[in-house]
Amino acid sequence: MPTKAPKETKAPKASEAPKETKAPKAKSGKAEPASSGGEKPNALQRPLQPSRELAAVVGTEPLPRGEVVSKVWDYIKKHELQNPENRREILADDTLEAVFGKRKVTMFEMNKYLAQHLTSPEKE
């Protein structure tokens, strides 16, 4: 019985090339980072003035909301303020208690309390 040559199951490399040369997809409606084209920053990128209580954690300079949240998390991790049994809970020290208004908050409540301490720089 004659032996057959092994069949190639993969397509030749030339047919894979279109994957690499595809044109980029059109942008969806998602937010893009602000460019230097003079565009007005969106609500998440606009600098906000922290209150005196919050400034003890993040500093006195106006910051975008995302940076405020990031700095608060850095503070929480540096001072080991997450509940070891339930990492979603933050056990506030005296500084954060002034911001949150209570000793224990969840990570999901945190943004609600931070929003109360952020104002537009024009208001102050």
HELIX and SHEET records of a PDB file:
HELIX    1   1 LYS A   13  GLU A   16  5                                   4    
HELIX    2   2 ALA A   17  THR A   21  1                                   5    
HELIX    3   3 ARG A   52  VAL A   58  1                                   7    
HELIX    4   4 ARG A   65  LYS A   78  1                                  14    
HELIX    5   5 ASP A   94  PHE A  100  1                                   7    
HELIX    6   6 MET A  107  ALA A  115  1                                   9    
HELIX    7   7 PRO A  121  LYS A  123  5                                   3    
SHEET    1   A 3 LEU A  63  PRO A  64  0                                        
SHEET    2   A 3 PRO A  47  PRO A  50 -1                                        
SHEET    3   A 3 LEU A 118  THR A 119 -1                                        
SHEET    1   B 2 GLU A  89  LEU A  91  0                                        
SHEET    2   B 2 LYS A 104  THR A 106 -1                                        
END                                                                             
